[in-house]
Amino acid sequence: MIGTAFDEPICDGTLKALDDHVGGVEAALGRPKNAAPILVYWLDDVEDYCGKGRGGCFFPGTRVLFSTGASITHELVHAVLDSTAQTYFVEEGIAEIYSGVDAYYEPDPDDGDLAGRLKLSRSAYRDGKLDYAAAAHFMRYVHDSRGEIAMRDIAEVIAKGGSTGAITKAIENVFDSTIDEIEGKYFDEAPSYFHGFAAAEVERIDGLAEGHEVHLECDEEGTRGPLGIENGGLYEVRRISVDRGGTATFGVTGDDGGWVTLFDPNASRGLVTNWAAPDSRVDPHATTLRPGEVADVVLDPGTYLMVFAADTDDTDVGATLEMEALPPFGGESAPEAG
């Protein structure tokens, strides 16, 4: 059940994605299905309910959460765990990675030892001293190193309201190592960047020289919306792979009211996004065109996202992307989704 602070409809694709998200998190973390509905208040500002500077909050035992659009999938993970535990670093890290967003962090011993972070106090958490990027990055390292069985063991401790000592012990058990040993391996082994789990949801396009068209209609399962309070609209996302860099001609066709945004989701590694509901502001060079507009864009090798969007229902919007000398598109496989 969803209550909103805006007039735009929530499209069938978004409603289905949120339902699927809850089921997927329950399965991944080994939590029993709960038939009681989760009541989501999708707002543009949650400060009155959650406190200053927060994007959302969940109240254990109530099945009620308040959230801005970007934080709903994060808060739904908390709703699945439904815990009163004070294992903030681990639980927030789990909520981040299972929300679908990318994880980026440069592990640095000078930022604080792992044992200390696992024991973050309630007062420190309320004062905003939890580093969400560090928490997400470490828990993604745990996931990729030890698998979802380990995540289920840890989730069980959290769901039962385990102490910080119990969560530390659970992590030591899944690695069969001490926290100091785990920390040493983490600093030595962990890459700085992980694709978010939501990346696997995004359809890949092999090439756009011949164009790619999307039909947006809110009551169709493939169409999502709104993308955000500030821009509303309907949207679908596609992924393209650039093998060799160069300047490409980017053009958009279609009905009035449509537009396409092309951007690099990895442009600013300190900022991460959910590829299935992306925020193009992570790329300062994001390019948005409306039908009839054409622009030259410089592309580096890598993965780019295209958001096909519209102001109104029942809209066709298409895009072409051509690079004469250096055809950019190849057969990149989908990123690992765990």
ABEGO torsion letter per residue (X at the ends): XBBBABABBBBAAAAAAAAAAAAAAAAAAGBBBBABBBBBBBBABAAAAAEBGBAEBBBBGAGBBBBBAAAAAAAAAAAAAGBABABAAAAAAAAAAAAGBBBBBBBBAAAEBAAAAAABBAAAAAAGABBAAAAAAAAAAAAAAAEAAAAAAAAAAAAAGBBAAAAAAAAAAAAGBBAAAAAAAAAAABBABBBBAAAAABBBBABAAAEBBBBBBAABAABBOBABAAAEEBBBBBBBBBABBEBBBBBBBEBBGBBBBBBBAAABAABBBBAABBBAAABAABBBBBBGBBBBBBBBBEBBBBBBBBABBGBBBBBBBBBAABBABBBBBBBBAX
